[in-house]
Amino acid sequence: MGAAPRSQPGAEQAEQSPAVSDQPLGVVPEAIEAEPGPAEQPSILPAPEDSCPVSPLSILEAMFFVGNRDNKPLSAGKAAELMRDVAAEEIPLLVEELNQRYAADNCPYHIVGEGDGYRLTLRKTHSALRNKFYGRIHEARLSQAAIDILAIVAYQQPLSGERVSRLRGKPSSHILIQLVRRGLLRLERPEGKRRTPNYYTTERFLVLFNLQSLDDLPRSEDTPS
């Protein structure tokens, strides 16, 4: 019988060595507890820099991007309530600073005042993009009575239904309900004991009449401010 073939150097060691793990390099399996020796210290990767530090300005901007669940404008009081050490009187200054940044960066959006709050909205130059996403508002004929009521609410909001009827000189509840259904007015109940609902115009109202904000409403010397 011939002599058994001699094994190649290192072959026995190779057969006894464990299979190569498919885990990423540097990852120690949970079943194995390894302590680094004095020459091998674990490498700690530096955390990436936070390019947007948390500040009253960035928090307020985040609020505008998130928006209210019911699509209402963000009031200064509500914004200050969700921020630490910021008073409601400071919110307009922060809004102005954000708008200055948006203008300097040629952003397609800005913050506008609406009722007793603020809303982040597209500029006129980019309003066509909104129509592509949501579709154009279907043409619908508004009666003269509906237009009169919209004008009353737009210039003097918030107004209760009773107040609208008194200013118009005619019962208006049924028309107010139709305008709410069409999304041109919204109904909001104030906080407190007297919870008489008030009417406000909506973003859809601004789009329909091609307005960026209520400040763009035409005014005369007799128009209430």
C-alpha positions in Angstrom: 0.0 0.0 0.0 1.2 3.4 -0.9 1.8 6.0 1.7 -1.1 8.3 2.5 -0.8 11.6 0.8 0.7 14.2 3.0 -1.7 17.1 3.8 -0.8 20.5 2.6 0.5 22.9 5.2 -2.3 24.7 6.9 -5.0 22.4 5.5 -5.8 20.9 9.0 -6.1 24.3 10.5 -8.3 25.4 7.6 -10.7 22.4 8.2 -10.9 23.2 11.9 -11.5 26.9 11.4 -15.1 28.1 11.6 -17.0 29.1 8.5 -16.7 32.7 7.4 -19.6 34.8 8.9 -21.8 36.7 6.6 -22.3 39.5 9.2 -20.8 42.9 8.4 -17.3 43.6 9.4 -17.0 44.9 12.9 -20.3 43.4 14.1 -19.9 40.9 17.0 -22.7 38.2 17.2 -24.9 38.6 20.2 -23.9 35.1 21.4 -20.3 36.1 21.7 -19.1 38.5 24.2 -15.9 40.1 23.1 -13.9 42.6 25.0 -11.4 44.7 23.0 -7.8 44.1 24.0 -5.5 47.0 24.9 -4.4 47.3 21.3 -8.0 47.2 19.8 -10.3 49.8 21.0 -13.9 50.1 19.5 -14.1 52.8 16.9 -16.7 55.4 17.6 -18.1 57.2 14.6 -18.8 60.8 15.1 -22.5 61.7 15.0 -23.5 63.7 12.0 -23.9 67.4 12.5 -27.4 68.6 13.1 -28.0 71.1 10.2 -31.2 72.3 11.8 -30.8 73.1 15.5 -33.9 73.2 17.6 -34.9 76.8 18.2 -38.2 78.8 18.4 -37.8 79.7 14.7 -37.3 76.1 13.6 -40.1 74.8 15.9 -42.5 77.4 14.5 -41.6 76.5 10.9 -42.2 72.8 11.7 -45.6 73.7 13.0 -46.5 75.4 9.7 -45.3 72.4 7.7 -47.3 69.9 9.8 -50.4 72.1 9.9 -53.6 71.6 11.9 -55.6 68.4 11.5 -58.8 70.4 10.8 -56.9 72.7 8.3 -57.4 75.8 10.5 -54.8 78.6 10.6 -52.2 78.4 13.4 -53.0 81.1 16.0 -50.2 82.9 17.8 -51.6 81.7 21.1 -51.6 78.0 20.1 -48.1 78.3 18.7 -46.8 79.9 21.9 -48.6 77.2 23.9 -46.5 74.5 22.2 -43.2 76.3 22.7 -41.1 76.9 25.8 -40.4 80.5 27.0 -42.1 82.1 24.0 -45.0 84.5 24.3 -47.8 84.9 21.8 -46.6 88.5 21.2 -43.3 87.2 19.8 -44.9 85.0 17.2 -45.5 87.8 14.6 -41.8 88.7 14.8 -40.8 85.0 14.2 -43.2 84.8 11.3 -41.7 87.9 9.8 -38.2 86.5 10.2 -39.3 83.2 8.4 -40.8 85.2 5.6 -37.6 87.2 5.2 -35.6 83.9 4.9 -38.1 82.5 2.4 -37.8 85.7 0.2 -34.0 85.7 0.4 -34.0 82.0 -0.7 -36.6 82.5 -3.4 -38.8 79.9 -1.8 -42.1 79.1 -3.6 -44.1 79.5 -0.3 -44.5 82.1 2.4 -46.6 82.6 5.6 -49.8 84.7 5.4 -52.2 85.9 8.0 -55.7 84.4 7.9 -58.3 85.4 10.4 -56.6 85.4 13.8 -53.8 83.1 12.8 -51.2 82.2 10.1 -50.9 79.7 7.3 -48.1 78.5 5.1 -49.2 78.8 1.5 -47.8 78.9 -2.0 -47.0 82.1 -3.7 -49.1 83.2 -6.7 -46.3 82.2 -9.1 -46.7 78.5 -8.0 -50.5 78.4 -7.4 -50.9 76.4 -10.6 -49.0 73.5 -9.0 -51.6 73.3 -6.3 -54.3 73.0 -9.0 -52.4 70.1 -10.5 -52.4 68.2 -7.2 -55.9 69.0 -6.1 -57.6 69.8 -9.3 -59.2 73.1 -10.2 -62.2 74.2 -8.3 -65.3 73.2 -10.3 -67.2 76.2 -11.6 -70.4 76.7 -9.6 -72.7 79.7 -9.8 -72.9 81.6 -6.6 -76.1 83.5 -6.0 -75.9 87.2 -5.2 -77.0 86.4 -1.7 -74.1 83.9 -1.3 -71.6 86.5 -2.6 -73.0 89.1 -0.2 -72.6 86.7 2.8 -69.1 85.8 1.8 -68.2 89.5 1.6 -69.7 90.2 5.0 -67.8 87.3 6.6 -64.5 88.1 4.8 -64.4 91.7 5.9 -65.7 91.3 9.5 -64.9 87.7 10.6 -65.4 86.1 13.0 -69.1 86.5 12.9 -71.9 84.4 14.3 -74.8 83.4 12.1 -77.1 85.8 13.9 -74.7 88.6 13.3 -74.5 87.8 9.6 -78.3 87.8 9.3 -78.5 91.1 11.1 -75.9 92.8 9.0 -77.5 91.4 5.8 -81.1 92.3 7.0 -82.4 88.8 6.0 -82.2 85.3 7.4 -79.0 83.7 6.2 -78.6 80.3 8.0 -79.5 78.1 5.0 -77.0 79.9 2.8 -74.3 79.8 5.5 -74.8 76.0 5.6 -74.3 75.7 1.9 -71.2 77.8 1.9 -69.7 75.6 4.7 -70.5 72.5 2.6 -68.8 74.0 -0.4 -65.7 74.7 1.8 -65.8 78.5 1.4 -66.7 79.1 5.0 -65.8 77.1 8.2 -67.5 77.0 11.5 -65.6 77.3 14.7 -66.7 77.2 18.3 -64.6 79.5 20.6 -63.4 78.3 24.0 -65.1 79.5 27.1 -68.6 79.5 28.6 -70.1 81.3 25.6 -69.6 78.8 22.8 -71.6 80.6 20.0 -70.1 79.3 16.8 -68.5 81.8 14.5 -67.9 81.8 10.7 -64.6 82.3 9.0 -63.5 82.2 5.4 -61.2 79.3 4.2 -58.2 78.7 2.1 -60.6 77.6 -0.7 -62.2 81.0 -0.5 -58.8 82.6 -1.1 -58.1 80.3 -4.1 -61.6 80.9 -5.6 -61.1 84.7 -5.5 -57.4 84.5 -6.4 -56.2 86.0 -3.1 -53.0 85.3 -1.2 -54.5 86.4 2.1 -57.3 88.5 3.4 -55.0 91.5 3.2 -55.5 91.4 -0.5 -59.3 92.1 -0.2 -60.2 95.4 -2.0 -60.8 98.1 0.5 -62.3 101.6 0.4 -62.6 104.3 3.0 -66.0 102.9 4.0 -64.7 99.3 4.2 -64.3 98.1 7.9 -60.7 97.2 8.7 
